[in-house]
Amino acid sequence: MRRTTRYPVTGGNSLWHVYKTVPFLKVVKNFVVIQLARYTPILGLKNWLYRTFLRMKIGDQTSFALMVMLDVMFPEKISVGRNTVIGYNTTILAHEYLIKEYRLGEVVIGDEVMIGANTTILPGVKIGDGAIVSAGTLVHKDVPAGVFVGGNPMRIIYTKEQLAERWANDEIYGNGS
């Protein structure tokens, strides 16, 4: 179950009322910062831009690949732990604008998480420490710590125990690493 707060609207759809829900200048500033960060190959600069101008919580040594698209309206609702990799062209949303309502939800990504390319993460989800999200996944619910998930709809591919067994003799991931 995603943790979102629902806000009803009347009249036109909720996106039609967008600037009643978020200030226009905030969206412009966020858009410029996100677009600069999407194209820069300098990982430290991206994290500085996100922390400084978007008020995001970003852990040390976390890497956002090229073209990652953050929520342009509510990026401050996104937090990413330490030593995490967010893959190419991933989208992380903290809002949903629907016909009769809009929803906001925190997105919490843990430490040492691997998010594959072209993944979409919806508002109100938590991805636990050490989880792996396969490329192209729609993350529509919480991901437990240490599991390998993938697909649309997303499902658990390997549990934490199954991954440990698969990697037991791996020269990089095995032997207590």
TADA-V759365 format. One record per residue. RES is the residue in three letters. SS is DSSP state (H for helix, E for strand, C for the rest). NEAR is the number of other ideal C-beta (glycine too) atoms within 12 Angstrom. D_LAST is the distance of its C-alpha to the last C-alpha in Angstrom with 1 decimal. Layout:
# TADA-V759365
res->RES ss->SS near->NEAR d_last->D_LAST
res->RES ss->SS near->NEAR d_last->D_LAST
This chain:
# TADA-V759365
res->MET ss->C near->11 d_last->31.8
res->ARG ss->C near->27 d_last->31.7
res->ARG ss->C near->20 d_last->32.8
res->THR ss->C near->26 d_last->35.6
res->THR ss->E near->20 d_last->38.9
res->ARG ss->E near->20 d_last->41.9
res->TYR ss->E near->22 d_last->44.9
res->PRO ss->E near->16 d_last->48.0
res->VAL ss->C near->21 d_last->50.3
res->THR ss->C near->13 d_last->53.9
res->GLY ss->C near->11 d_last->55.8
res->GLY ss->C near->13 d_last->53.8
res->ASN ss->C near->18 d_last->50.2
res->SER ss->H near->27 d_last->47.5
res->LEU ss->H near->20 d_last->46.6
res->TRP ss->H near->17 d_last->50.3
res->HIS ss->H near->21 d_last->50.0
res->VAL ss->H near->22 d_last->46.8
res->TYR ss->H near->16 d_last->48.3
res->LYS ss->H near->17 d_last->49.4
res->THR ss->H near->26 d_last->45.8
res->VAL ss->C near->29 d_last->44.2
res->PRO ss->C near->14 d_last->46.2
res->PHE ss->H near->15 d_last->47.0
res->LEU ss->H near->11 d_last->46.2
res->LYS ss->H near->23 d_last->42.7
res->VAL ss->H near->22 d_last->42.1
res->VAL ss->H near->17 d_last->43.5
res->LYS ss->H near->23 d_last->41.4
res->ASN ss->H near->33 d_last->38.2
res->PHE ss->H near->23 d_last->39.1
res->VAL ss->H near->18 d_last->39.6
res->VAL ss->H near->30 d_last->36.4
res->ILE ss->H near->32 d_last->34.3
res->GLN ss->H near->21 d_last->36.2
res->LEU ss->H near->22 d_last->35.6
res->ALA ss->H near->36 d_last->31.9
res->ARG ss->H near->27 d_last->31.6
res->TYR ss->H near->19 d_last->33.0
res->THR ss->C near->22 d_last->31.5
res->PRO ss->C near->16 d_last->28.6
res->ILE ss->C near->15 d_last->28.0
res->LEU ss->H near->24 d_last->24.9
res->GLY ss->H near->19 d_last->25.8
res->LEU ss->H near->20 d_last->29.3
res->LYS ss->H near->33 d_last->28.4
res->ASN ss->H near->29 d_last->26.5
res->TRP ss->H near->20 d_last->29.5
res->LEU ss->H near->30 d_last->32.0
res->TYR ss->H near->36 d_last->30.2
res->ARG ss->H near->25 d_last->30.0
res->THR ss->H near->19 d_last->33.4
res->PHE ss->H near->26 d_last->35.6
res->LEU ss->C near->36 d_last->34.0
res->ARG ss->C near->21 d_last->32.8
res->MET ss->C near->37 d_last->29.4
res->LYS ss->E near->24 d_last->26.4
res->ILE ss->E near->36 d_last->23.6
res->GLY ss->C near->26 d_last->20.5
res->ASP ss->C near->17 d_last->19.5
res->GLN ss->C near->17 d_last->18.0
res->THR ss->C near->33 d_last->18.8
res->SER ss->E near->30 d_last->20.3
res->PHE ss->E near->44 d_last->23.3
res->ALA ss->C near->28 d_last->24.3
res->LEU ss->C near->21 d_last->27.9
res->MET ss->C near->22 d_last->30.3
res->VAL ss->C near->41 d_last->28.4
res->MET ss->E near->30 d_last->31.3
res->LEU ss->E near->40 d_last->31.1
res->ASP ss->C near->36 d_last->33.7
res->VAL ss->C near->31 d_last->36.7
res->MET ss->C near->33 d_last->38.5
res->PHE ss->C near->35 d_last->36.0
res->PRO ss->H near->40 d_last->32.9
res->GLU ss->H near->28 d_last->32.7
res->LYS ss->H near->34 d_last->31.6
res->ILE ss->E near->45 d_last->28.3
res->SER ss->E near->30 d_last->25.3
res->VAL ss->E near->42 d_last->21.8
res->GLY ss->C near->31 d_last->18.8
res->ARG ss->C near->21 d_last->16.6
res->ASN ss->C near->21 d_last->14.7
res->THR ss->C near->38 d_last->16.0
res->VAL ss->E near->30 d_last->17.6
res->ILE ss->E near->45 d_last->21.0
res->GLY ss->C near->31 d_last->22.2
res->TYR ss->C near->22 d_last->25.6
res->ASN ss->C near->21 d_last->28.7
res->THR ss->C near->40 d_last->27.1
res->THR ss->E near->32 d_last->29.6
res->ILE ss->E near->43 d_last->28.9
res->LEU ss->C near->34 d_last->32.0
res->ALA ss->C near->39 d_last->33.0
res->HIS ss->E near->37 d_last->36.5
res->GLU ss->E near->30 d_last->38.6
res->TYR ss->E near->30 d_last->42.3
res->LEU ss->C near->20 d_last->44.1
res->ILE ss->C near->16 d_last->47.9
res->LYS ss->C near->19 d_last->48.8
res->GLU ss->E near->21 d_last->45.8
res->TYR ss->E near->30 d_last->42.9
res->ARG ss->E near->28 d_last->39.5
res->LEU ss->E near->31 d_last->37.1
res->GLY ss->C near->31 d_last->33.6
res->GLU ss->C near->32 d_last->30.5
res->VAL ss->E near->43 d_last->27.4
res->VAL ss->E near->33 d_last->24.2
res->ILE ss->E near->45 d_last->20.9
res->GLY ss->C near->32 d_last->17.9
res->ASP ss->C near->25 d_last->15.0
res->GLU ss->C near->27 d_last->12.4
res->VAL ss->C near->42 d_last->14.7
res->MET ss->E near->37 d_last->15.6
res->ILE ss->E near->42 d_last->19.4
res->GLY ss->C near->30 d_last->20.9
res->ALA ss->C near->23 d_last->24.2
res->ASN ss->C near->25 d_last->27.5
res->THR ss->C near->40 d_last->26.2
res->THR ss->E near->30 d_last->28.6
res->ILE ss->E near->43 d_last->27.6
res->LEU ss->C near->35 d_last->30.6
res->PRO ss->C near->35 d_last->31.7
res->GLY ss->C near->31 d_last->30.7
res->VAL ss->C near->39 d_last->27.2
res->LYS ss->E near->29 d_last->23.9
res->ILE ss->E near->43 d_last->20.6
res->GLY ss->C near->28 d_last->17.9
res->ASP ss->C near->25 d_last->14.6
res->GLY ss->C near->28 d_last->11.9
res->ALA ss->C near->41 d_last->14.7
res->ILE ss->E near->38 d_last->15.5
res->VAL ss->E near->44 d_last->19.3
res->SER ss->C near->28 d_last->20.8
res->ALA ss->C near->25 d_last->23.3
res->GLY ss->C near->22 d_last->26.8
res->THR ss->C near->35 d_last->26.0
res->LEU ss->E near->27 d_last->28.5
res->VAL ss->E near->41 d_last->26.6
res->HIS ss->C near->28 d_last->29.5
res->LYS ss->C near->26 d_last->27.9
res->ASP ss->C near->28 d_last->24.9
res->VAL ss->E near->40 d_last->21.4
res->PRO ss->C near->26 d_last->19.4
res->ALA ss->C near->25 d_last->16.0
res->GLY ss->C near->26 d_last->13.1
res->VAL ss->C near->30 d_last->15.7
res->PHE ss->E near->35 d_last->16.7
res->VAL ss->E near->39 d_last->20.4
res->GLY ss->E near->26 d_last->23.1
res->GLY ss->C near->19 d_last->26.8
res->ASN ss->C near->18 d_last->30.1
res->PRO ss->C near->13 d_last->30.5
res->MET ss->C near->30 d_last->26.8
res->ARG ss->E near->20 d_last->25.3
res->ILE ss->E near->27 d_last->22.0
res->ILE ss->E near->21 d_last->20.9
res->TYR ss->E near->21 d_last->17.8
res->THR ss->C near->20 d_last->17.0
res->LYS ss->H near->23 d_last->13.7
res->GLU ss->H near->15 d_last->14.1
res->GLN ss->H near->16 d_last->15.3
res->LEU ss->H near->26 d_last->12.4
res->ALA ss->H near->21 d_last->10.0
res->GLU ss->H near->14 d_last->12.7
res->ARG ss->H near->17 d_last->13.1
res->TRP ss->C near->22 d_last->9.6
res->ALA ss->C near->15 d_last->9.4
res->ASN ss->C near->13 d_last->10.7
res->ASP ss->C near->14 d_last->9.7
res->GLU ss->C near->9 d_last->9.3
res->ILE ss->C near->8 d_last->7.4
res->TYR ss->C near->19 d_last->5.5
res->GLY ss->C near->14 d_last->5.6
res->ASN ss->C near->11 d_last->5.7
res->GLY ss->C near->9 d_last->3.8
res->SER ss->C near->14 d_last->0.0
